Amino acid sequence: MTGGTLALILISVTLSACAQVLFKLGVSAAPSVEAAGNPSLIGAILDTLFRPGVLGGLALYGIGTVVWLRALARTELSQAYPFVGLGFVLTAALGYMLFNEALGPSRLLGTALVIAGVFLVGRN
């Protein structure tokens, strides 16, 4: 795998992780259906869907998908796809930093195992 292909993969994974952060911000700002006085499930879905954080997350996913497609055109799927696991690592770190989410020993160990797995697959 070339450095350029690796860069495309890492950009795509980073965009996806950032999209998750925007999704979290978008739905965290959304009032519950009861609080909004909106008993309609469709209304609640549309209200959530059109929140800026959710729309921004969808946009980042779209851009990340285009970047991912370019990366897939340049390398083997079986070599590229394990790098998606780095998204778990990045979202855990972002969740910790931005939302004060817990990073206990088992989560840290799991994250280390993901990193080790990506390293092993990416070496070849």
Beta strands, then each sheet from edge to edge (+ up, - down):
end
